[in-house]
Structure formats: structure tokens, C-alpha cells
Amino acid sequence: MDQTRGQNSTRPTGCFGPEGSRSILSPSPRRCGRGNPRCWRGKSRPRELCCMSAAQFEPNESERWLEFARDDLAYGQSGMADHPRPAAWSFQQAGEKSLKAVFLQRGLKVPRTHDVAFLLSVLVEASAVAPAVSEAALALAAISPASRYPDDLIEISQNDAVELARASRLLFDWARDQCGPSQPSR
């Protein structure tokens, strides 16, 4: 019996994660992204009980963030010729995740924000950041979550997408260098 709905249910109750994404269509429960058999976080269990809580990040967590950044970068590059606006969002996401990987590598708390300019400002306070990295982050900061919706006034051309791809690649490469040599470039 599903306590949260008051009826029998086979809906999954696992955490969100790359290996165990939740789907209400799936007949079997899945574990969280870490594959932890003891972690079955659902609506009735608090985030703190999830094995992916902020207090329990593993040393390779920055590598996971860089993997996601690399995927966003590749996804944006694959669609930028025909779909520059969605590609721009992918480039912004790649830059954001790259910066967050550096946060993790440096042992800093990762802010829950999409604001690339804010993330950059926190990193600049913590240590020096090259001017080219700052310029790349600020270029990506112009792309906000609002740019995904029709009422946004930002027009993004193919040339804009190319520049955003360069900025995103520069941030990714910088973050990979900051986090160590374990992330291959694609």
C-alpha cells in the first residue's frame, strides 16, 4: 500500500539520478543515481536521507559534474546549426556545471542556482580566475532560464551559438584542468 497516495501503487520511489531516473511509467522501483541499495528516497523521505545529500559527496563528484557538462556541450554542438536557441541553453548548462565541478573540487558548497555570473563571483572571491575564463562565464551568464520560453526577448543567431559554444568549451577545459586530468575532451 502506498502511504502517500492511500492506494496500491507500483510507481517508483527512488531518487533522481543518472542511472536511476524516476519515471511514473516504470513498473519497478529504481535506486538513486548512486546505485545505493539502502537509498530509496521518495516523496515521503527527506532529501537528507538520500545517499546523494550534499554532506556525503565523494571525491570524484567533480568528475560526475564534468561528465554532465561534457554531455551538455556535445548536445549543444550537435544542434546549434539548426536550433541555436536550445543549443545556447545547453552551452549555458555546460558552463554552469563546469563551474560547479570546480566548487566541488575546491571543497566549496555548491550554490543551487543557474546564475553563472554569481557562481563566477564566488570563485573569484575564493581564488584568482583568468580574465578569459571570466569573460567566457559572463558571456554564458546572458543566457538565463528565461531564455527557454517564448516570451523571452533574447534572439540567438547561429553566430551567437558559435560564440557561446567557444565560451562553454573554454570554461569546460578550464574546469577540467582545475579538477585534474581524468576528464578526456570530446
Short mmCIF file of the C-alpha atoms (twelve columns), coordinates in Angstrom:
data_MODEL
# 
_entry.id   MODEL 
# 
loop_
_atom_site.group_PDB 
_atom_site.id 
_atom_site.type_symbol 
_atom_site.label_atom_id 
_atom_site.label_alt_id 
_atom_site.label_comp_id 
_atom_site.label_asym_id 
_atom_site.label_seq_id 
_atom_site.Cartn_x 
_atom_site.Cartn_y 
_atom_site.Cartn_z 
_atom_site.pdbx_PDB_model_num 
ATOM 1   C CA . MET A 1   0.000  0.000  0.000   1 
ATOM 2   C CA . ASP A 2   1.427  3.367  -0.963  1 
ATOM 3   C CA . GLN A 3   1.221  5.540  2.158   1 
ATOM 4   C CA . THR A 4   1.478  8.825  0.230   1 
ATOM 5   C CA . ARG A 5   -1.461 8.080  -2.063  1 
ATOM 6   C CA . GLY A 6   -3.555 5.747  0.106   1 
ATOM 7   C CA . GLN A 7   -3.776 3.123  -2.633  1 
ATOM 8   C CA . ASN A 8   -1.767 0.291  -4.115  1 
ATOM 9   C CA . SER A 9   0.887  1.577  -6.435  1 
ATOM 10  C CA . THR A 10  3.889  0.216  -8.291  1 
ATOM 11  C CA . ARG A 11  5.298  3.660  -9.013  1 
ATOM 12  C CA . PRO A 12  8.991  4.038  -8.273  1 
ATOM 13  C CA . THR A 13  10.135 5.777  -5.133  1 
ATOM 14  C CA . GLY A 14  13.872 6.053  -5.848  1 
ATOM 15  C CA . CYS A 15  16.000 9.177  -6.108  1 
ATOM 16  C CA . PHE A 16  16.539 11.095 -9.266  1 
ATOM 17  C CA . GLY A 17  19.901 10.302 -10.800 1 
ATOM 18  C CA . PRO A 18  21.728 9.416  -13.999 1 
ATOM 19  C CA . GLU A 19  21.445 5.654  -13.532 1 
ATOM 20  C CA . GLY A 20  18.101 5.546  -11.749 1 
ATOM 21  C CA . SER A 21  15.917 8.311  -13.103 1 
ATOM 22  C CA . ARG A 22  12.386 8.266  -11.809 1 
ATOM 23  C CA . SER A 23  9.584  7.604  -14.201 1 
ATOM 24  C CA . ILE A 24  5.946  7.308  -13.222 1 
ATOM 25  C CA . LEU A 25  5.515  4.931  -16.147 1 
ATOM 26  C CA . SER A 26  8.054  2.435  -14.858 1 
ATOM 27  C CA . PRO A 27  6.503  -0.602 -13.110 1 
ATOM 28  C CA . SER A 28  9.515  -1.293 -10.917 1 
ATOM 29  C CA . PRO A 29  11.226 0.932  -8.365  1 
ATOM 30  C CA . ARG A 30  14.715 2.137  -9.152  1 
ATOM 31  C CA . ARG A 31  17.515 3.094  -6.874  1 
ATOM 32  C CA . CYS A 32  19.074 6.514  -6.727  1 
ATOM 33  C CA . GLY A 33  21.798 7.588  -9.157  1 
ATOM 34  C CA . ARG A 34  24.472 6.193  -6.865  1 
ATOM 35  C CA . GLY A 35  23.008 2.690  -7.010  1 
ATOM 36  C CA . ASN A 36  22.878 2.589  -3.223  1 
ATOM 37  C CA . PRO A 37  20.530 -0.315 -2.323  1 
ATOM 38  C CA . ARG A 38  19.720 1.335  1.026   1 
ATOM 39  C CA . CYS A 39  18.634 4.615  -0.542  1 
ATOM 40  C CA . TRP A 40  15.017 4.613  -1.656  1 
ATOM 41  C CA . ARG A 41  14.239 8.274  -1.259  1 
ATOM 42  C CA . GLY A 42  10.750 9.171  -2.349  1 
ATOM 43  C CA . LYS A 43  8.232  11.879 -1.566  1 
ATOM 44  C CA . SER A 44  7.845  10.621 1.988   1 
ATOM 45  C CA . ARG A 45  11.576 10.597 2.802   1 
ATOM 46  C CA . PRO A 46  13.611 13.771 3.284   1 
ATOM 47  C CA . ARG A 47  16.457 14.756 0.986   1 
ATOM 48  C CA . GLU A 48  18.929 14.380 3.855   1 
ATOM 49  C CA . LEU A 49  18.337 10.623 3.850   1 
ATOM 50  C CA . CYS A 50  19.353 10.317 0.222   1 
ATOM 51  C CA . CYS A 51  22.853 8.982  -0.317  1 
ATOM 52  C CA . MET A 52  23.420 11.917 -2.701  1 
ATOM 53  C CA . SER A 53  22.974 14.575 0.010   1 
ATOM 54  C CA . ALA A 54  25.487 17.407 -0.025  1 
ATOM 55  C CA . ALA A 55  27.155 16.186 3.152   1 
ATOM 56  C CA . GLN A 56  28.203 12.939 1.509   1 
ATOM 57  C CA . PHE A 57  29.810 13.941 -1.797  1 
ATOM 58  C CA . GLU A 58  32.569 11.611 -2.836  1 
ATOM 59  C CA . PRO A 59  35.950 12.840 -4.077  1 
ATOM 60  C CA . ASN A 60  35.033 12.025 -7.691  1 
ATOM 61  C CA . GLU A 61  31.847 14.098 -7.556  1 
ATOM 62  C CA . SER A 62  33.524 16.862 -9.573  1 
ATOM 63  C CA . GLU A 63  34.211 14.281 -12.284 1 
ATOM 64  C CA . ARG A 64  30.483 13.443 -12.431 1 
ATOM 65  C CA . TRP A 65  29.636 17.126 -12.863 1 
ATOM 66  C CA . LEU A 66  32.221 17.407 -15.639 1 
ATOM 67  C CA . GLU A 67  30.699 14.377 -17.384 1 
ATOM 68  C CA . PHE A 68  27.318 16.106 -17.391 1 
ATOM 69  C CA . ALA A 69  28.931 19.340 -18.593 1 
ATOM 70  C CA . ARG A 70  30.665 17.478 -21.408 1 
ATOM 71  C CA . ASP A 71  27.344 15.910 -22.443 1 
ATOM 72  C CA . ASP A 72  25.595 19.306 -22.447 1 
ATOM 73  C CA . LEU A 73  28.409 20.766 -24.533 1 
ATOM 74  C CA . ALA A 74  28.219 17.923 -27.061 1 
ATOM 75  C CA . TYR A 75  24.415 18.161 -27.204 1 
ATOM 76  C CA . GLY A 76  24.573 21.894 -27.862 1 
ATOM 77  C CA . GLN A 77  27.178 21.451 -30.586 1 
ATOM 78  C CA . SER A 78  25.084 18.804 -32.309 1 
ATOM 79  C CA . GLY A 79  22.100 21.122 -32.658 1 
ATOM 80  C CA . MET A 80  23.497 24.629 -32.929 1 
ATOM 81  C CA . ALA A 81  23.348 24.857 -36.719 1 
ATOM 82  C CA . ASP A 82  19.604 24.243 -36.882 1 
ATOM 83  C CA . HIS A 83  18.488 25.190 -33.364 1 
ATOM 84  C CA . PRO A 84  20.702 27.936 -31.907 1 
ATOM 85  C CA . ARG A 85  18.376 28.941 -29.033 1 
ATOM 86  C CA . PRO A 86  18.137 25.489 -27.394 1 
ATOM 87  C CA . ALA A 87  21.835 24.977 -28.117 1 
ATOM 88  C CA . ALA A 88  22.571 28.196 -26.213 1 
ATOM 89  C CA . TRP A 89  20.800 26.778 -23.161 1 
ATOM 90  C CA . SER A 90  22.892 23.592 -23.427 1 
ATOM 91  C CA . PHE A 91  26.055 25.709 -23.561 1 
ATOM 92  C CA . GLN A 92  24.921 27.692 -20.510 1 
ATOM 93  C CA . GLN A 93  24.264 24.428 -18.669 1 
ATOM 94  C CA . ALA A 94  27.688 23.072 -19.631 1 
ATOM 95  C CA . GLY A 95  29.342 26.230 -18.299 1 
ATOM 96  C CA . GLU A 96  27.295 26.155 -15.100 1 
ATOM 97  C CA . LYS A 97  28.114 22.505 -14.410 1 
ATOM 98  C CA . SER A 98  31.786 23.108 -15.189 1 
ATOM 99  C CA . LEU A 99  31.918 25.886 -12.588 1 
ATOM 100 C CA . LYS A 100 30.091 23.719 -10.060 1 
ATOM 101 C CA . ALA A 101 32.643 20.947 -10.608 1 
ATOM 102 C CA . VAL A 102 35.348 23.429 -9.577  1 
ATOM 103 C CA . PHE A 103 33.336 24.266 -6.459  1 
ATOM 104 C CA . LEU A 104 33.312 20.594 -5.532  1 
ATOM 105 C CA . GLN A 105 36.993 20.120 -6.306  1 
ATOM 106 C CA . ARG A 106 37.845 23.031 -4.014  1 
ATOM 107 C CA . GLY A 107 35.606 21.757 -1.230  1 
ATOM 108 C CA . LEU A 108 33.174 24.673 -1.516  1 
ATOM 109 C CA . LYS A 109 29.434 24.362 -1.010  1 
ATOM 110 C CA . VAL A 110 27.714 24.329 -4.407  1 
ATOM 111 C CA . PRO A 111 25.063 27.062 -4.637  1 
ATOM 112 C CA . ARG A 112 21.708 25.924 -6.048  1 
ATOM 113 C CA . THR A 113 21.466 28.457 -8.839  1 
ATOM 114 C CA . HIS A 114 21.661 28.742 -12.627 1 
ATOM 115 C CA . ASP A 115 23.300 32.172 -12.307 1 
ATOM 116 C CA . VAL A 116 26.705 31.711 -13.933 1 
ATOM 117 C CA . ALA A 117 27.783 35.268 -13.026 1 
ATOM 118 C CA . PHE A 118 27.072 34.568 -9.352  1 
ATOM 119 C CA . LEU A 119 28.978 31.265 -9.479  1 
ATOM 120 C CA . LEU A 120 31.917 33.077 -11.066 1 
ATOM 121 C CA . SER A 121 31.858 35.824 -8.416  1 
ATOM 122 C CA . VAL A 122 32.072 33.251 -5.613  1 
ATOM 123 C CA . LEU A 123 35.005 31.507 -7.307  1 
ATOM 124 C CA . VAL A 124 36.776 34.837 -7.888  1 
ATOM 125 C CA . GLU A 125 36.452 35.619 -4.158  1 
ATOM 126 C CA . ALA A 126 37.950 32.226 -3.304  1 
ATOM 127 C CA . SER A 127 40.911 32.428 -5.715  1 
ATOM 128 C CA . ALA A 128 42.198 34.061 -8.872  1 
ATOM 129 C CA . VAL A 129 40.423 33.325 -12.140 1 
ATOM 130 C CA . ALA A 130 41.965 34.163 -15.508 1 
ATOM 131 C CA . PRO A 131 40.326 37.042 -17.423 1 
ATOM 132 C CA . ALA A 132 39.467 34.759 -20.364 1 
ATOM 133 C CA . VAL A 133 37.574 32.436 -18.005 1 
ATOM 134 C CA . SER A 134 35.695 35.390 -16.526 1 
ATOM 135 C CA . GLU A 135 34.763 36.684 -19.986 1 
ATOM 136 C CA . ALA A 136 33.529 33.242 -21.048 1 
ATOM 137 C CA . ALA A 137 31.408 32.881 -17.909 1 
ATOM 138 C CA . LEU A 138 29.926 36.344 -18.348 1 
ATOM 139 C CA . ALA A 139 29.047 35.583 -21.980 1 
ATOM 140 C CA . LEU A 140 27.147 32.491 -20.804 1 
ATOM 141 C CA . ALA A 141 25.514 34.473 -17.978 1 
ATOM 142 C CA . ALA A 142 23.418 36.289 -20.584 1 
ATOM 143 C CA . ILE A 143 21.583 33.008 -21.151 1 
ATOM 144 C CA . SER A 144 19.157 32.554 -18.293 1 
ATOM 145 C CA . PRO A 145 16.417 30.019 -17.611 1 
ATOM 146 C CA . ALA A 146 14.001 32.591 -19.057 1 
ATOM 147 C CA . SER A 147 15.652 32.181 -22.466 1 
ATOM 148 C CA . ARG A 148 13.926 28.821 -22.782 1 
ATOM 149 C CA . TYR A 149 10.457 30.388 -23.001 1 
ATOM 150 C CA . PRO A 150 8.623  32.151 -25.862 1 
ATOM 151 C CA . ASP A 151 8.123  35.454 -24.068 1 
ATOM 152 C CA . ASP A 152 11.868 35.976 -23.679 1 
ATOM 153 C CA . LEU A 153 13.182 38.769 -25.889 1 
ATOM 154 C CA . ILE A 154 16.665 37.326 -26.433 1 
ATOM 155 C CA . GLU A 155 17.257 36.383 -30.050 1 
ATOM 156 C CA . ILE A 156 20.101 33.926 -30.600 1 
ATOM 157 C CA . SER A 157 21.630 33.589 -34.041 1 
ATOM 158 C CA . GLN A 158 23.886 30.837 -35.309 1 
ATOM 159 C CA . ASN A 159 26.855 33.189 -34.838 1 
ATOM 160 C CA . ASP A 160 25.789 33.766 -31.218 1 
ATOM 161 C CA . ALA A 161 25.587 29.998 -30.707 1 
ATOM 162 C CA . VAL A 162 29.109 29.577 -32.099 1 
ATOM 163 C CA . GLU A 163 30.437 32.185 -29.653 1 
ATOM 164 C CA . LEU A 164 28.572 30.582 -26.757 1 
ATOM 165 C CA . ALA A 165 29.990 27.186 -27.765 1 
ATOM 166 C CA . ARG A 166 33.510 28.645 -27.602 1 
ATOM 167 C CA . ALA A 167 32.826 30.194 -24.199 1 
ATOM 168 C CA . SER A 168 31.387 26.939 -22.906 1 
ATOM 169 C CA . ARG A 169 34.336 24.930 -24.231 1 
ATOM 170 C CA . LEU A 170 36.780 27.333 -22.601 1 
ATOM 171 C CA . LEU A 171 35.010 27.007 -19.237 1 
ATOM 172 C CA . PHE A 172 34.859 23.231 -19.554 1 
ATOM 173 C CA . ASP A 173 38.570 22.966 -20.411 1 
ATOM 174 C CA . TRP A 174 39.494 25.305 -17.553 1 
ATOM 175 C CA . ALA A 175 37.362 23.338 -15.086 1 
ATOM 176 C CA . ARG A 176 38.836 20.051 -16.286 1 
ATOM 177 C CA . ASP A 177 42.323 21.466 -15.691 1 
ATOM 178 C CA . GLN A 178 41.298 22.671 -12.223 1 
ATOM 179 C CA . CYS A 179 39.783 19.303 -11.316 1 
ATOM 180 C CA . GLY A 180 42.548 17.099 -12.676 1 
ATOM 181 C CA . PRO A 181 43.431 15.292 -15.888 1 
ATOM 182 C CA . SER A 182 40.876 12.465 -15.590 1 
ATOM 183 C CA . GLN A 183 38.272 14.051 -17.947 1 
ATOM 184 C CA . PRO A 184 39.014 13.477 -21.638 1 
ATOM 185 C CA . SER A 185 37.939 16.137 -24.098 1 
ATOM 186 C CA . ARG A 186 35.467 15.213 -26.846 1 
# 
